[in-house]
Amino acid sequence: MTRVNLVDTTVRDGQQCLWATRMSTAAMLPAAAHLDAAGFSAIEVVGAVQFDAAVRYLKENPWHRLRLLRERICNTPLQAVVRSSCILGFEPQAQDINELWVERLVANGVRRFVFFDGLHDIDNLVPAIRHAKKLGAFSTGWLTYSDSPVHTDELYAQKAREFIDHAGVDALMIEDASGVLTPERVRTLVPTLREAAGEVSLGLHSHGLSGLCQRTYLAAAELGVDNLYTCVPPIADGNAPPSVYTTARNLRYLGFDVDVDDRELDRARDHFAAVARHENKPVGRPMDYDAATCGHQVPGGVMSNLQAQLQDAGLADKLPEVLEECTRVRADLGWPIQVTPFAQFIGVQSTLNVIQGERYRTVPDEVKKYALGYYGKLLSPVAPDALDRILENGSAYIRDNPSPPEPVLPGLRKRYPTLDDEQRMLRHFFDAGIVEGMVEVGESSATLGSSPLIELVRQAVNRRSAARVHVRKGDFMIELRRND
């Protein structure tokens, strides 16, 4: 039987897409050992968004989180996602701090990296990829899929060769952040990439937004894709990557060898289900086919944040109009791929266009910088009419010609002589007050039951009518009595 490896991305991409990256360290740790024992070829645990959310919203030290996960995930390689030369923000950063980012991730247990650039400007990635390989890490080049007049099979073959020839990656992966890759397109794209990549392994990472991912996965496996990315329910499907259960079941039915332990998966699933119940988090569900998704192509993580932000602003009813505008803005900008940071740029610009009733009346700085090439070489030019509006209404302080960022580590080390490089990096990207307010939390900090039994007991004792709770299972027995 042909072997297909599964990569878990529950605590990275799954929670990013469904829970707006708000999963706490305490919620992750009880499931970590079960994920480790489940038989995944890698467990993806971190990217720039996870660091940002941990610091800004959860007040947690993300470096400490990574070390705690490494203590519990002892056998499966930890994987990190590196976004272009931006590290923890949207702005391109100096090479020295990009390389330090990779170094500290390796020092904290990361052994595999996925590198991507939303413009497929491989020059933005080459220094970090070479540095990771110098440190002994396994590197994968991320070919971000998009359905557009620009993103042809031939373009992807060209970029695959650039990843291999210029950056020396160990593997390649198709990333379908918007979940719009169809089985029909797979049947031309995968053979084209196979021919271009030779013996280099090929993976596929999709999402459930349009209801296509399971059929696409099967088509890809039949054409020789080696690795598929999944999540553990309830943090799977919907905006997130597909369920590991459904993926494994489908592959096994067609005769593929999938070596994951369902019992360990059950334990991780039960824990995450308890977290979802306790914290009232959304649960992912398989989606019906949605043709509109293939137009706007907004990815899962951006979709969940866009929905939440419109809801908070009392504009939830504007979502369909904003998504329709995303399709137009994307075409105006030369078909950038709907992936971080460009998905955020398109989403913000589209929202402004809809709310203000005039297209490009207000232009975020990032959109003007994109049009001027601050983030790399554009695969297709910006539409002339849109470009005129962007340059006219964008900030006058943005120079027409970007200059390369200056090295920052010498200044950081001089400014913070008593701190280590991890703390220096956090202070470079976040306000000092936010960083100083972080806490180092562990499993003991959990505010939820780590098992269905504890959750059951909690619910029972919270009922005012219950004078006594008696639970027995096998040799285990617990009895609680109300004293009032």
N, C-alpha and C positions, 0 to 999 in steps of 0.2 A: 504493500500500500504506500502511496505517496504521503509524505509527512507535511503537514501545514502547521507552522508554529503560531501561537497566539501571544500577543503582547497586551498587557493590562495597562489601561490608562485611566482607571477609575478616579484616583486621587489627584490626577492632573487635569485631563481634558473632560472627563465625565462631570466632575463637580464644577468645572469652569463653565460648561454648557448648560447645566441644569440648576446649579445652586449659586450662580454668579460668583464662583470662586470663594465662597464663604465657609467652606468646611474647615473646622478647627483642627489643630493638631490632636487634641484629645479624642476627636471623633475618628481620626485616621488610625491611631495606634492599636486599638484592640483588634483590628482586621489585618494588620500588617503581616503577622506571622502566618495567617491563613492564606493570604495572597502569595507569600513566599513559598508555601508548601503546595500551591495549586498546580505548579508545573508550567508557568508562563516562561517564555524565553527572555523576557525583560519586563520590568515594572516601571512605567513612566511616572515620575513623581513630581517633577518641578519644571517650571518655565518662568519667564519674567512676570507673567500675570500672577502666579502663585506667590512670588516674593512680594509684589506690590500689595496684593490684598491682605497678606498676612500682617504686613506692617501697618497699612493705613486703616484697615477695617477691623481686624481681629486683635491688633496690638500684640502680636506674637513675633518672636525672633525666628525668622525663617531658616537661619543657619542651624539653630538649635533643633527645629523640626526635622531638618534633613539628617542630622546626627541621630536623633531618636528613631527615625525610620530605618536608618542603616543598621542600628543595633538589633532591630527585629527582623529585617530582611537580610538574611545572612547568605543565602544560596543563589538567589536570582539577581542578575545585574540590575542596578538602578540606572534609569535613563533620564536625561534632561533634554529640553528643547532650547536651542539657542536661536534667537531671532535676529538675523542680519548683524549689523554692527551697533545695534541700539541698546543691548543689554536690558536694563530695567526701565527704560522709557521709550519714547517714540523718536527722539533725536539721535542721529548718528554720534557715536562716541569715539574717543581716541583709541588707537590700537592697544596701548598699554593697559587700559582698564578692561577692554574686551578680553584680552589674554588673561588678566588677573581673574576675571569672572570664571573662565574655564578652569584655571588653576585651583581656585577655591572649591569649585564643584567637585573636581577630582579628589581634592584633599578630604572632602566630606563624604566620599564613597561612591560618587557617580562614575560609572565605567563605560557608559554608552551615551552618545550624543546624537541628536537629530538637528541638523543645521538647515535653516531656510531663509530665503529672502523673497519678499512678496513680489519683487520685480524680476526675479530670477537673474539678478545682477550678481553673478558668482564672485566677482572681485570683492564684493562686500563681505564674503564669507571665507575666502582663502586663508587669511592670516589665522583666524580662530581655528579652522579645521586643521591646519598644519600644526598649530600649537597643541591641540588636543591629541593628535597622533604622536607628537613628540613626548607627551606625558603617558602614552600607552593606552589611550582610550580608543574605543571603537567608534567610528564616525559614519553617519548615514546622511546622504544628501536628500533633501526633501523637495520633490517635484510637486509644487502646489497646482492642483488641477483647477481649471476654469473652462467653462463653456463660452467661447467667444470667437469672433473672427480671427483673433490674433493667436490663440492658444491651440495650435494645430499639433497633430502627432509629430510632424517634422520638427517643430520647435522643441517639443519635449525630448526628442531624440538628441537634438543639438545640445540642450542643457544637460542631459545625462552624460554626454561625452565630456562636457566642460567640467562637471563635478568629478569625473574619474580622472581626466587628463591633467587638469589644472589644480585640483584640490586634493586628489588622491583618496577619495572616500572609499570606505570598505563596503558600503551597501547603498542602495537607492530605495526610495519610498515614494509612492504616489499619495499625496495628501489631498483628500476631497473634503475640505473644511465645510463646504456648503451642502454636501450630500447630493450632488447633482450628476455624478458620474453614472452613466447608464450601462447595463450589460452590453448593449450594442456598441457603445464607444469603447468599452474595455476590449472588445474583440479586435479592434484595430490598434488601440493604444498599447496594450501589453505586448503583443508581438513586435511592434516597432521598437519599444524600449528594450525588449529582450535581445533583439538584433544589435542595438546600439551598445548595450551594457555587457554583452558577452556573458561571462560566468559570474558577474557580480550579482548578489542576491537582490531580490526585488520585493518590496512590501506594499501594502495598501491600507490606508487609514481613512475610513469614511464616517459619515454621520447619518442619522435617521430622519433628517428634516423632510425629505421628499418621499419617504417610503420606499426608496430604491435599494438601500444598502445591502440587504441580505442576498438579493438576486445578483447584485453586482459582485459581492464577495464570492459567490459560487462560480460565476463566470471567470473571475480572476484566478481562483484556485485551479480551475480546469485548464487554464492557459499557463500555469506554472508559477504563479505568485507564491513566494515562500512564507511570508509573514502577514498576518491580519491583526488589526487592532480592535480590541473589544473593551467593554466595561462590565462590571458586576451590577446587576439590578439591586436596588431601584434606581441607581445612578447610571442608567443606560437607556438607549432608544430616545425617541423624541429628538431634541436638539443634540443629544449626546451621541457618541459612537454606539454601535449595536451591542446587544446583549451577548455575553460570552456563552450563555446557555443555548440560545437559538443558533448562533454561529457554529458551535461545536456539534450540536445535534444535526444540523443540515449537512455539515461536512462529513460526519460519520455516515449519514444515510447514503451519501454518494461514494462511500468507500475510502475516504481519506483518513489517515492516521492523525488523531488529535490527542495529544497526551496532556490532558488537564484532569485534575482530581475533583470530581463533582462534590464530594463530601466537604473538602476544604472550601470550595466555592460557596456551598450552602452556608457554612459558618460565617464567611465574610458577608454574604447576602443578608443573613439574619441580623447581623450587627448593623449594617447600613440601613436596613429597614427600621430598626429601632431608633436610629438617629433621625431618620426622616419623620417618624411619628412624633418623637419628642420635640423636635425643633420645627415641626410643621413645614418641612421642606417639600418641594414638588417632586413627584415621582415620574420618571420617564416611561412613556408608553409608545409602542409601535405606531407609526403614522401612516395614514392613507396617502396615496400619491397626490402631490400638490404641484401642479404645473407652474404656478406662479413662482415657486422657489427657484425654478430654473431660469427665471428672469432676473430677480433681484439678487439671488445667490448669497444672501446674508448668512454667515456661518452661525453655528449654534451658540457660542459664547457671546457674540455680539447681539444675537437675537434676544437672549434672555436679559441682557443689560438694557437693550433698547426698550423692550416691553416694560421693564421695571421703571425706567426713567420716565417714559411717557405716562405710566400709571401714577407715579409720584407727582407729576406736573398736572394731573387731571386731564390728560390728553390721550388716554388709551384708545379712544375712538379714531384717532388719527393714524393708527398703525398701518392699516391697508394703504392709505394715501402716501405715507412715508416710504413704505416698501416699494410702491410703484415708482416713486421719485428716485429711489436708489438705483433702479434699472436705468433711468435716464442719465443720472449723474455718472454712473459707471461708464456708460457709452461716451459721455462728454469728455471724461478724463482719459480716454484711450484704453478702456477695458482693463484697468488694474484688477488684480485678483482680490476677491473678497476674503482677505486674510489680514491679521494684525500686521501693521497698524492701518493699512489702507481701508479695511472694512470699517474701522472707527471713523476715519476721515469722511468716507462716503455717507455713513449713517448720520453724522453730525451735519454735514452740508445739506443732505436731503431733508432732515428735520427742520433746519433753518429755512430752506426754500418753501416748505409747506406752511410753516407757522407764519412766516412773514408775507406769504402770498406773492413773492417775487423771487425769481431764481437768481442766486449769486448776489443778492443785495448785500448780504454779510458773508464774508469769506474768512473762515478760520485760518490762522497762520499756517497750520500744517498743510492745508489744501494748496495755498500759494507756493509753499516750499516744494510740495510734490511736483507742481507744474513746472517749477524752475530747476528740477533735477537734484534737489538736496538729498533725496533718499536713494539716488542711483539712476542709472540709464533707463529711460522709459522704453517699453517694447513698442509702443504706438503713440503718436503725438496727441496732445490735447486738442479737441475740436476748436477751430479758430474763434468762433463766437464766444464760447465758454472761456477760452483763454483770455480774451480781451476783458471780459467781465471780472475774471479772477485777478488779473494784474491791476485793473482799475480800482477794485474795491478791497483788495487785500492790503495788508499793512505796508505802509511806505518805508518802514524800517527794515524790511527784508531785502537784502541785496540780491541783485540779479544773478551774481556768480558766487556760489558757495565756496568756502575755503575749507581744507581739511582740518579736523579738530586737532588742537595742540595736545601734547601729552599732559596727563593730569596727575599721575602718581607722585612725581617729586613734590608737587605742591600739597597734595593730600597728606603725605607723610610728614612734611614739615609742619602743616597746620595741626595735625593730630599725632604728635610724637609718641604719646603713651598708649594709643589704641592699636589693635591689630588691623590687618588689611580688611577683614570682613566688616568690622565696625566702620572703618574709613569709607568703604564702598557704600554702606547704608547711609552715612551722613552726606555723601556726595549726591545721592539721589533723593533723599528725604530730609525734611526739616528736622533739626536736632531734637526739638521737643517731641516729635512723633517717635523718633528712635529711642529716646530716653524713656518714653512711656511704655515700651515693649516689656512683656514679661516672658519668662521661659517656662512654658507649661509642658506637662507630661500627661500620662494616662491617668494619674491620680487627680488631675484637674477636671476630669470629665464630669459633666452635669447630667449625664444620661445613664440609664442602665445599659450594661454591656451585653445583656442577653434578654431574650423574650420573657424569661421567668421573672427577672427583676422588674421589667416593665409591667408585667401583669400584677405583681405585688404592689407596685407604686400606684397603679390605677385603682386597685381594690381598696387600699388604705385611704385614698383620697375621697372615697364615697362616705358621706356623713352618716349614712344609715348602717354602715358596717361596724359592728361592735367587736367582731373577731374575724381574723383571716387565717385560714388553715390550708396549707398546701403540702401535698405529699407526692413524691415521685420516686418509686423504688425505695431505696433505703434513706432517701433524703426527705426530711420533714421540717417545716417551719410553721410557727404559729405566732401571730401578733394579736395583742388585745388592746382595745382602747381604754385609757385610764380615766378619761373625763366622764 
